[in-house]
Amino acid sequence: MGSGMDDRLRHMKHLSPRQLEQFQRDGYLVVEDFLPPAEVQRVKVDIDRVCHERRSMTRDADGFNLEKANDDSLDANAEAKRAGMFRKIQGAVFCIPAVKEVFASTKMLDCMEDIMGPNIYYHSSKVMFKPANGGAAKPWHQDAAYWKNYEPSQVTVWIAMDDATEANGCVWAIPGSHKLGLIPHVAKELQVEESRIDMKKATPVPVQPGGLLIFHSLVLHMSKKNTSDNNRCAIICDYDCGPNPSIDGKNEETNADGIWPLRTAKVETVIA
């Protein structure tokens, strides 16, 4: 281990060296009890408020995507399973203040700095719903496949708002798959064929409300359909270690190039 990593381990701000080692080995890490119950509830109330305002929606619009009758999430014109039955809110930090507060907080950025280093930029965010008795499955994929114009160095934070279990569609992952590089994705949904995956390694990753699932953009992961009576909702933010434009576009937080620096290394000025 080089001196740079030794120095980094000495200055961990939130995670433990063992947690960092686990993330580097598996490509993902669960951190339980990151958000206290009161904060989880506050975020859920804000999400519910925004969804209630759009409860009559039957077609995708403005980053709000609905569950489709044929489970084809990419068909914007498909019939919704029912009005206001959302699958995703893209760019969530820009329309749900409580979500923004979580992902831009000092505590969160300290956690990200332990993993990514001192330069942290906003990449994208979303709320993902998997409604009871109808939330569609998401096939095996790597997030980096959707971001081919970027180096695959992003780190995603997935925070459970509800208890995410095998029964209601928690994330499954392949430990160590971030070391395989970008695997070819096929079909409109951009998915990896199971024949390319060592399915014996497939691992469910349940997360309790307020817990984090942190994973690298090259980790193979998926989630099954929610056939239970319990909703599964998560808030998600993708961070980048380079100054790349947000895929959510320009907003009040970004500069003219669409870049939102959340934390950058301080450069000491040396006067000769």
N, C-alpha and C positions, 0 to 999 in steps of 0.2 A: 504494500500500500504506500503510495507516494506521500510526500509531505503535504501536498495540497489537500488530499483527502483527510490526512491526520488533522490538519488545521480545521477543516470543515466539521469533523466529528467533535472537536473541542468546542465548537461554537453552535451546536444544535440549539434551535430556539423552541421547538415544540416536540418533535419526534425524538425517539431514543435511537442510538446507533443500531440497536437490534432491529428496530422497525425499518430503518433505512436499508439495512442489509437484506431484509426480507423483500422490500420493494425492488431492490436491484436484482435479486435472485428470481423472483416470481413475476415481476412486472406489475404487480398490484399489491395493495395493502388495505386492510380494514382497520379503521380507528374508531372504536366505539365511544359513545357518550361525548362526542365533540360538541354538539349543541345541546344545551339543557332543555328539558321538556317545555318550559315556558317559551323559549325562542322558537322551537319547532312549531308550537301552537300559533305563535305570532305570524310565522311565515305561511302556515296553512290558511289562516284567516285572510291574509292578503291575496293568496292565490285564489281562494274561494270568491273573494270580492271581484276580482278581475274576470273570473269565469262566469259569475252571476251576471255581470254586465253584458256578456256575450252569449247568454244561455239560449237565445233563439237562433244561433248560427247553424246553418245546414251545409255550408260550403266553406272550404279553406280560404282564409284571408288574413293578411297582415301578420303572418307568422303563427296564427292559430290553426292547427291542423286537427281534424276530427277523425274518430274511428270510422272506418268505412265498412259498408255492408259486406263487401267481398274481401275484407282484410288487406286490400291493396292500398297501403298508406301513400303511395306515390301518385295515385290517380286523384288529382285535385277535383275532378268533376264527378267522382263516384258518389253515390248516395250515402249519406251518413247513417250510422246505425240508429242514432236518434239525435235530435237537435241538442247542441251543447254537450255532446259526449266527446270530450277532447282526448286526443292522443299526445299532442305536443304543443308547447308554446315556445317558439324560437325567439332568441334575443330577450330572454326573460328578465335580465337585469335592467333592461331599458323600459319595461312596462310594469314591473312588480318591485316597488322600493325595498321591501323586506328581503327579497332575494339578492338584490344588489348589495345591501348592507352585509349580508353573510359573506358573500364572495369577495368583497373588497375590504373586509375587516383585517385589522392587524394580526389577529390570531390566525386567520386563514392564510394570510400571506407569509407569516412566520413558518407555518407548516409547509407551504409550497417552497419557501426558500431552502428549507432543509433538504428537499428533494431536487430542486431545479437549480439552485444557486441564486445569487442576488438580483438577477435580472428577470422580471416577471411581467409579461404582457398579456392582456386580455385577448383571447382567441374567439370564443363564442360561449353562449349559455342557452339553457332551455329548461323547461319543466317537462318531465316525461310522466304521462299517466298510463296506467294499465288498469282500466276500470274492471270492477268485479263482473264476472260472467260475460266477458266480451273483449277484454284487452288483448290485442293481437300479439302474436309471437314476433320476435326479431331474430332473423337467422344469424349464423356465425359470421362474424366480420371483424375487421380492424378499422378503427375510426380513421386512421391515416389514409385509407382507400378513398375516403370522401374529400380529402384535402391534398390532392396530388401536387398542387402548386406550392406546397410547403414541405420543408424538411420534416420528417416524422419524429419530432422532438416534443410534441405537446404532451401535457399531463392533464388528465381529466379527474375532477372531483365530483363524485356521485353521492348525494346526501339523501338518505332515506327519510321521507316525511311520514310514511306508514311502515309498519313492520313488513320487511321484504323477505318472504319465505319461498321455499320451493313450491308451495301450494298456490301462491298468487303471482308467481313469475319473477323471482329474484334473478339476478345476473348469474350466469355460469361463465367460467373462464378456463383457459388452458395455461397453467403455470409455466413460466419461462418462454412463452410463445413470442414475447417481444424481441427475443434474440434471433428469430427466424427471418427478420426483414419483412418487407411488404409481400404478401402472398397474392397471387392473381385472384381477382374477384369477378364473378360472373353474374349475369341476369340483371334486370332493371333494378332490383333491390340492392345490388352490389353485395354479394355474399360469397363465402368460401365454401366450396364443396366439401362435404364431410370426408370424402376419400382422401383429402389432403391433410386431415387433422387426426392426430392420435387421440381418438375418442376415449381411450382408457384414462387419459389425464383430465378429462372434463370434470370440473369441480364446481358445485354450487357455492355461491357466495352470499349467504343470508346476511342482512344488515338490519339492526334494530333502529327505530326512529331516533334521529340525531346522530347516527353513526355515519362515518365517511367510508366510501370505497374509492380509493385512489388508484388509477391505473394508467399505464403508458399507452400512447396512441397506436402502438403495434400489437398490443395484447389481443389475442383472439377471444371474443366473448359473444354471448347471445342471451336471450331470455325467452322462456316458453309462454304460451298463451295463458291468460289468467282465467281459469274455469272455476275459481273459488268465489265465495260470497264477500271477499274482502278486497277493497281497492288497494292498489300499490302505486304510490306517487313518489317521485324523486325530483330534486332540483340538481342541476348539473352545470358545471362551469369548466371550460377547457382553457388551460393556460399555456402560453408559449414562452420559451426562453429567448426568443429573438424578436426584434421589432418588426413584426409582420402585421399587415392590415387585418383587422377583425373580419371574419367571414359574415358577421351580422351587419356589416356596412358601417357607414359613418353615423355618429350620434353625438350628443352633447358632451360625451366624455372623450371622444377620440379627437386626434388632431386632423389637419387637412388631408393627411394621407390615410386616414382611417385607423391609426394606431393609438392604442390606449395603454400607456406605460403605467402599470400598477405599482411597481417598485423597481428601482434601478440602483446599481451600485454607485456609491458615492466616490467621486474622483477627487483626490486631494490635490490642490493647486500648490505647486512648488515654486517659490519665488527665488530666482537666482540672486 
